[in-house]
Amino acid sequence: MIGHLLEASAQRTPDAVALVDRGRQLTYGELDRRANRLARLLIELGVRRNDRVAMYLDKSLESVLAIYGILKAGAAYVPLDPQAPPSRLGYIARDAGARVALTGAEKQPAWEALCAAAPELRSLVVLGDAEAAPPPPGARTFTTADVDAFDDRAPRPGTIDADLAYILYTSGSTGVPKGVMLTHRNCLAFVEWAAEEFRVSAADTLSSHAPLHFDLSTFDLYAAALAGAPVVLVPAGVSVFPSAVRSFIETAGITVWYSVPSILTMLVLRGGLEQGDLPALRTILFAGEVFPTKHLRKLMELLPHVRFANLYGPTETNVCTWWEVEPLADDSAEIPIGRPIDNVDAFAVTDDGRLAQAGEVGELYVRGPTVMQGYLGDPEKTASRLVRDPFGEVVSQPVYRTGDLVQETADGVYRFLGRRDEQIKSRGYRIELGDVEAAIYGHPAVAECAVVAVPDELITNRLEAYVVLREEVSKRELLAACAERVPAYMVPGELRFAESLPRTSTGKVDRRALLAEASAATPEPARS
């Protein structure tokens, strides 16, 4: 179980630093004892095995303590995005059936709306040094003093690895969040592989950059706990300034970094990074979106001593394939998603239901211990994505349809081609938006770009591109350069310059926001 990782390190090296949050830190022994007390309070409040407990906290020592306390009580944690509106948070808490939430006094202004939207939520455990603000009508609050009154021995709720560990809510195609149910086994299958593959040890210092409602956060916390290494929480303001990212990595002595590529792209473009910087850093892992080759290549040139790996997988499978990036010959080199991790199987299925052969395009299916249990309270959605293995003649277990289009090379490596739902039609042609973006990225003046498909009655969809520049260039020149790389029907009809691209709370490009902006704007002919 995940909580056992913490317990083992607390027994082995109780005085080793487990967690660093700006000027504060906890040792493994301290974190374990405090989590045990919190777990006992939760059990006293009626929390039982496989119950769901909401977390409404900024990322901090308290939020990590909350995670371990919930797990040690035998429950599953449901991290709420602290930046989301109360209506969305209330929907998630209600959908998860949460009766208890762990929060902080700084979130008090939203408590009433949260509890009103989630009627079952009637107990708020307020973590931190501040005294609890008055509770919302009909609810009770408990403070750190209440937690500290409990015994610090570990409770034994009887959790097994098939029990729920956490539920992560992702944006649904209908705009309604869907809860991805993940077990201890789902998490540990990835974490144990990753810790071994990337040789995480007690001598390492890991960064924790991803928000807790994003599945990237699981590697940082649990690989560190497995190894007995410290994990340093990246302050929210650091990511805003690329130079601050560089300073943070250097000052904190980070040896293993894991984030979405956009943060690393900004580090290359505006971080003031020079060759040979960050000598303690030994491994960079990235996931969540495509890393533009030219920026990755530059980063690898600046940090020749660092090992780089591309980790791929949707929330529903955690990481299921990976690729160690070797030196890149030029900016056109492709970064594949690689091969399956240990004990995970992946295969592609063509549109007509055949097992895709090398060179054929197909949808990626995944089976193995990292695959989710389903979507909470949505058996129809679950049945559409967790399907019977079409080729499992003897042993058949559910496999997950990723919706990602891939192509296997002759040596068994998967290339990511794009989302099935991002393959659009325009003027009768099928177009992968990623191919158009790659063509625009080919111009040296382009720092970032994103292409969206705007519904159009005449041509089905019109392509519009949003571009962030690193140096001045005209729209006409960019479009002409794009036309040299892709057919005319794939050249965007409109190109808009932007200071930056909007981001989701997990750091990815917010394509929905761009599409809404493009749909509302009146198309203009491209001009210099």
ZIMOLIN-V794968 format. One record per residue. N is the residue number from 1. RES is the residue in one letter. PSI is psi in whole degrees, -180 to 180 (* if undefined). Layout:
n=N res=RES psi=PSI
n=N res=RES psi=PSI
This chain:
n=1 res=M psi=153
n=2 res=I psi=-42
n=3 res=G psi=-27
n=4 res=H psi=-26
n=5 res=L psi=-45
n=6 res=L psi=-45
n=7 res=E psi=-42
n=8 res=A psi=-44
n=9 res=S psi=-35
n=10 res=A psi=-35
n=11 res=Q psi=-37
n=12 res=R psi=-47
n=13 res=T psi=73
n=14 res=P psi=-27
n=15 res=D psi=-1
n=16 res=A psi=144
n=17 res=V psi=128
n=18 res=A psi=-37
n=19 res=L psi=133
n=20 res=V psi=129
n=21 res=D psi=96
n=22 res=R psi=-119
n=23 res=G psi=5
n=24 res=R psi=154
n=25 res=Q psi=160
n=26 res=L psi=142
n=27 res=T psi=169
n=28 res=Y psi=-39
n=29 res=G psi=-43
n=30 res=E psi=-45
n=31 res=L psi=-41
n=32 res=D psi=-45
n=33 res=R psi=-43
n=34 res=R psi=-37
n=35 res=A psi=-37
n=36 res=N psi=-44
n=37 res=R psi=-44
n=38 res=L psi=-41
n=39 res=A psi=-41
n=40 res=R psi=-36
n=41 res=L psi=-44
n=42 res=L psi=-41
n=43 res=I psi=-40
n=44 res=E psi=-32
n=45 res=L psi=2
n=46 res=G psi=7
n=47 res=V psi=131
n=48 res=R psi=172
n=49 res=R psi=132
n=50 res=N psi=3
n=51 res=D psi=162
n=52 res=R psi=132
n=53 res=V psi=126
n=54 res=A psi=151
n=55 res=M psi=114
n=56 res=Y psi=78
n=57 res=L psi=146
n=58 res=D psi=155
n=59 res=K psi=124
n=60 res=S psi=178
n=61 res=L psi=-42
n=62 res=E psi=-37
n=63 res=S psi=-37
n=64 res=V psi=-40
n=65 res=L psi=-42
n=66 res=A psi=-43
n=67 res=I psi=-52
n=68 res=Y psi=-35
n=69 res=G psi=-42
n=70 res=I psi=-46
n=71 res=L psi=-41
n=72 res=K psi=-22
n=73 res=A psi=-4
n=74 res=G psi=5
n=75 res=A psi=177
n=76 res=A psi=137
n=77 res=Y psi=144
n=78 res=V psi=94
n=79 res=P psi=127
n=80 res=L psi=139
n=81 res=D psi=113
n=82 res=P psi=-14
n=83 res=Q psi=-5
n=84 res=A psi=155
n=85 res=P psi=152
n=86 res=P psi=-32
n=87 res=S psi=-41
n=88 res=R psi=-42
n=89 res=L psi=-40
n=90 res=G psi=-40
n=91 res=Y psi=-45
n=92 res=I psi=-46
n=93 res=A psi=-39
n=94 res=R psi=-45
n=95 res=D psi=-36
n=96 res=A psi=-13
n=97 res=G psi=31
n=98 res=A psi=131
n=99 res=R psi=-14
n=100 res=V psi=141
n=101 res=A psi=140
n=102 res=L psi=129
n=103 res=T psi=-174
n=104 res=G psi=156
n=105 res=A psi=-28
n=106 res=E psi=-15
n=107 res=K psi=4
n=108 res=Q psi=-37
n=109 res=P psi=-23
n=110 res=A psi=-4
n=111 res=W psi=-47
n=112 res=E psi=-44
n=113 res=A psi=-38
n=114 res=L psi=-48
n=115 res=C psi=-33
n=116 res=A psi=-35
n=117 res=A psi=-17
n=118 res=A psi=84
n=119 res=P psi=-28
n=120 res=E psi=-15
n=121 res=L psi=104
n=122 res=R psi=3
n=123 res=S psi=124
n=124 res=L psi=120
n=125 res=V psi=114
n=126 res=V psi=111
n=127 res=L psi=148
n=128 res=G psi=175
n=129 res=D psi=-24
n=130 res=A psi=148
n=131 res=E psi=147
n=132 res=A psi=138
n=133 res=A psi=165
n=134 res=P psi=138
n=135 res=P psi=159
n=136 res=P psi=163
n=137 res=P psi=132
n=138 res=G psi=-1
n=139 res=A psi=162
n=140 res=R psi=148
n=141 res=T psi=149
n=142 res=F psi=142
n=143 res=T psi=177
n=144 res=T psi=-33
n=145 res=A psi=-37
n=146 res=D psi=-39
n=147 res=V psi=-45
n=148 res=D psi=-15
n=149 res=A psi=-11
n=150 res=F psi=159
n=151 res=D psi=143
n=152 res=D psi=15
n=153 res=R psi=148
n=154 res=A psi=128
n=155 res=P psi=162
n=156 res=R psi=84
n=157 res=P psi=-1
n=158 res=G psi=23
n=159 res=T psi=139
n=160 res=I psi=169
n=161 res=D psi=-13
n=162 res=A psi=-5
n=163 res=D psi=158
n=164 res=L psi=140
n=165 res=A psi=-42
n=166 res=Y psi=158
n=167 res=I psi=120
n=168 res=L psi=126
n=169 res=Y psi=127
n=170 res=T psi=160
n=171 res=S psi=129
n=172 res=G psi=161
n=173 res=S psi=-23
n=174 res=T psi=-2
n=175 res=G psi=-7
n=176 res=V psi=125
n=177 res=P psi=144
n=178 res=K psi=137
n=179 res=G psi=116
n=180 res=V psi=118
n=181 res=M psi=121
n=182 res=L psi=137
n=183 res=T psi=172
n=184 res=H psi=-42
n=185 res=R psi=-44
n=186 res=N psi=-46
n=187 res=C psi=-50
n=188 res=L psi=-30
n=189 res=A psi=-39
n=190 res=F psi=-50
n=191 res=V psi=-44
n=192 res=E psi=-39
n=193 res=W psi=-49
n=194 res=A psi=-42
n=195 res=A psi=-38
n=196 res=E psi=-47
n=197 res=E psi=-40
n=198 res=F psi=12
n=199 res=R psi=48
n=200 res=V psi=128
n=201 res=S psi=174
n=202 res=A psi=-17
n=203 res=A psi=-10
n=204 res=D psi=163
n=205 res=T psi=117
n=206 res=L psi=147
n=207 res=S psi=153
n=208 res=S psi=96
n=209 res=H psi=-40
n=210 res=A psi=144
n=211 res=P psi=156
n=212 res=L psi=-17
n=213 res=H psi=8
n=214 res=F psi=136
n=215 res=D psi=-15
n=216 res=L psi=-23
n=217 res=S psi=-20
n=218 res=T psi=-37
n=219 res=F psi=-50
n=220 res=D psi=-52
n=221 res=L psi=-47
n=222 res=Y psi=-29
n=223 res=A psi=-37
n=224 res=A psi=-44
n=225 res=A psi=-39
n=226 res=L psi=-40
n=227 res=A psi=-15
n=228 res=G psi=29
n=229 res=A psi=157
n=230 res=P psi=145
n=231 res=V psi=133
n=232 res=V psi=121
n=233 res=L psi=130
n=234 res=V psi=117
n=235 res=P psi=144
n=236 res=A psi=-39
n=237 res=G psi=-18
n=238 res=V psi=-42
n=239 res=S psi=-19
n=240 res=V psi=-30
n=241 res=F psi=110
n=242 res=P psi=-36
n=243 res=S psi=-29
n=244 res=A psi=-32
n=245 res=V psi=-47
n=246 res=R psi=-46
n=247 res=S psi=-39
n=248 res=F psi=-48
n=249 res=I psi=-42
n=250 res=E psi=-50
n=251 res=T psi=-40
n=252 res=A psi=-10
n=253 res=G psi=37
n=254 res=I psi=131
n=255 res=T psi=-26
n=256 res=V psi=122
n=257 res=W psi=138
n=258 res=Y psi=124
n=259 res=S psi=177
n=260 res=V psi=155
n=261 res=P psi=-29
n=262 res=S psi=-36
n=263 res=I psi=-40
n=264 res=L psi=-34
n=265 res=T psi=-45
n=266 res=M psi=-33
n=267 res=L psi=-40
n=268 res=V psi=-47
n=269 res=L psi=-38
n=270 res=R psi=12
n=271 res=G psi=-4
n=272 res=G psi=26
n=273 res=L psi=137
n=274 res=E psi=157
n=275 res=Q psi=132
n=276 res=G psi=-4
n=277 res=D psi=165
n=278 res=L psi=57
n=279 res=P psi=-24
n=280 res=A psi=-24
n=281 res=L psi=126
n=282 res=R psi=-21
n=283 res=T psi=132
n=284 res=I psi=122
n=285 res=L psi=141
n=286 res=F psi=151
n=287 res=A psi=170
n=288 res=G psi=-26
n=289 res=E psi=171
n=290 res=V psi=134
n=291 res=F psi=113
n=292 res=P psi=128
n=293 res=T psi=-41
n=294 res=K psi=-32
n=295 res=H psi=-39
n=296 res=L psi=-43
n=297 res=R psi=-42
n=298 res=K psi=-41
n=299 res=L psi=-41
n=300 res=M psi=-33
n=301 res=E psi=-36
n=302 res=L psi=-30
n=303 res=L psi=68
n=304 res=P psi=-16
n=305 res=H psi=-2
n=306 res=V psi=142
n=307 res=R psi=132
n=308 res=F psi=139
n=309 res=A psi=138
n=310 res=N psi=118
n=311 res=L psi=130
n=312 res=Y psi=144
n=313 res=G psi=136
n=314 res=P psi=168
n=315 res=T psi=-36
n=316 res=E psi=-15
n=317 res=T psi=1
n=318 res=N psi=-148
n=319 res=V psi=129
n=320 res=C psi=-23
n=321 res=T psi=161
n=322 res=W psi=161
n=323 res=W psi=125
n=324 res=E psi=124
n=325 res=V psi=121
n=326 res=E psi=166
n=327 res=P psi=136
n=328 res=L psi=131
n=329 res=A psi=-39
n=330 res=D psi=178
n=331 res=D psi=-8
n=332 res=S psi=-4
n=333 res=A psi=142
n=334 res=E psi=145
n=335 res=I psi=104
n=336 res=P psi=166
n=337 res=I psi=-6
n=338 res=G psi=-143
n=339 res=R psi=163
n=340 res=P psi=148
n=341 res=I psi=170
n=342 res=D psi=139
n=343 res=N psi=19
n=344 res=V psi=139
n=345 res=D psi=140
n=346 res=A psi=139
n=347 res=F psi=159
n=348 res=A psi=144
n=349 res=V psi=130
n=350 res=T psi=170
n=351 res=D psi=-27
n=352 res=D psi=15
n=353 res=G psi=10
n=354 res=R psi=157
n=355 res=L psi=119
n=356 res=A psi=135
n=357 res=Q psi=168
n=358 res=A psi=130
n=359 res=G psi=-19
n=360 res=E psi=149
n=361 res=V psi=136
n=362 res=G psi=168
n=363 res=E psi=135
n=364 res=L psi=128
n=365 res=Y psi=145
n=366 res=V psi=138
n=367 res=R psi=152
n=368 res=G psi=-176
n=369 res=P psi=-12
n=370 res=T psi=-11
n=371 res=V psi=134
n=372 res=M psi=168
n=373 res=Q psi=-19
n=374 res=G psi=-175
n=375 res=Y psi=128
n=376 res=L psi=125
n=377 res=G psi=17
n=378 res=D psi=75
n=379 res=P psi=-31
n=380 res=E psi=-46
n=381 res=K psi=-41
n=382 res=T psi=-46
n=383 res=A psi=-26
n=384 res=S psi=-22
n=385 res=R psi=-32
n=386 res=L psi=105
n=387 res=V psi=164
n=388 res=R psi=139
n=389 res=D psi=114
n=390 res=P psi=-15
n=391 res=F psi=12
n=392 res=G psi=89
n=393 res=E psi=-34
n=394 res=V psi=-58
n=395 res=V psi=120
n=396 res=S psi=125
n=397 res=Q psi=159
n=398 res=P psi=141
n=399 res=V psi=151
n=400 res=Y psi=127
n=401 res=R psi=114
n=402 res=T psi=-25
n=403 res=G psi=3
n=404 res=D psi=136
n=405 res=L psi=130
n=406 res=V psi=169
n=407 res=Q psi=128
n=408 res=E psi=133
n=409 res=T psi=173
n=410 res=A psi=-26
n=411 res=D psi=19
n=412 res=G psi=20
n=413 res=V psi=136
n=414 res=Y psi=134
n=415 res=R psi=134
n=416 res=F psi=125
n=417 res=L psi=-23
n=418 res=G psi=175
n=419 res=R psi=143
n=420 res=R psi=-38
n=421 res=D psi=-1
n=422 res=E psi=1
n=423 res=Q psi=107
n=424 res=I psi=170
n=425 res=K psi=140
n=426 res=S psi=124
n=427 res=R psi=30
n=428 res=G psi=-8
n=429 res=Y psi=142
n=430 res=R psi=133
n=431 res=I psi=134
n=432 res=E psi=120
n=433 res=L psi=-32
n=434 res=G psi=-33
n=435 res=D psi=-38
n=436 res=V psi=-43
n=437 res=E psi=-41
n=438 res=A psi=-36
n=439 res=A psi=-40
n=440 res=I psi=-40
n=441 res=Y psi=-21
n=442 res=G psi=-19
n=443 res=H psi=132
n=444 res=P psi=-19
n=445 res=A psi=-11
n=446 res=V psi=123
n=447 res=A psi=-48
n=448 res=E psi=153
n=449 res=C psi=157
n=450 res=A psi=138
n=451 res=V psi=134
n=452 res=V psi=155
n=453 res=A psi=117
n=454 res=V psi=122
n=455 res=P psi=137
n=456 res=D psi=128
n=457 res=E psi=-32
n=458 res=L psi=-41
n=459 res=I psi=13
n=460 res=T psi=-58
n=461 res=N psi=142
n=462 res=R psi=143
n=463 res=L psi=133
n=464 res=E psi=138
n=465 res=A psi=139
n=466 res=Y psi=129
n=467 res=V psi=133
n=468 res=V psi=127
n=469 res=L psi=151
n=470 res=R psi=-15
n=471 res=E psi=159
n=472 res=E psi=136
n=473 res=V psi=152
n=474 res=S psi=158
n=475 res=K psi=-42
n=476 res=R psi=-43
n=477 res=E psi=-41
n=478 res=L psi=-44
n=479 res=L psi=-36
n=480 res=A psi=-40
n=481 res=A psi=-38
n=482 res=C psi=-41
n=483 res=A psi=-20
n=484 res=E psi=-13
n=485 res=R psi=-24
n=486 res=V psi=161
n=487 res=P psi=161
n=488 res=A psi=-34
n=489 res=Y psi=-11
n=490 res=M psi=-2
n=491 res=V psi=127
n=492 res=P psi=141
n=493 res=G psi=-19
n=494 res=E psi=140
n=495 res=L psi=127
n=496 res=R psi=132
n=497 res=F psi=143
n=498 res=A psi=152
n=499 res=E psi=-34
n=500 res=S psi=164
n=501 res=L psi=141
n=502 res=P psi=149
n=503 res=R psi=149
n=504 res=T psi=176
n=505 res=S psi=-14
n=506 res=T psi=5
n=507 res=G psi=-2
n=508 res=K psi=161
n=509 res=V psi=130
n=510 res=D psi=89
n=511 res=R psi=-29
n=512 res=R psi=-40
n=513 res=A psi=-41
n=514 res=L psi=-41
n=515 res=L psi=-41
n=516 res=A psi=-41
n=517 res=E psi=-44
n=518 res=A psi=-37
n=519 res=S psi=-32
n=520 res=A psi=-21
n=521 res=A psi=151
n=522 res=T psi=124
n=523 res=P psi=137
n=524 res=E psi=146
n=525 res=P psi=142
n=526 res=A psi=141
n=527 res=R psi=164
n=528 res=S psi=*
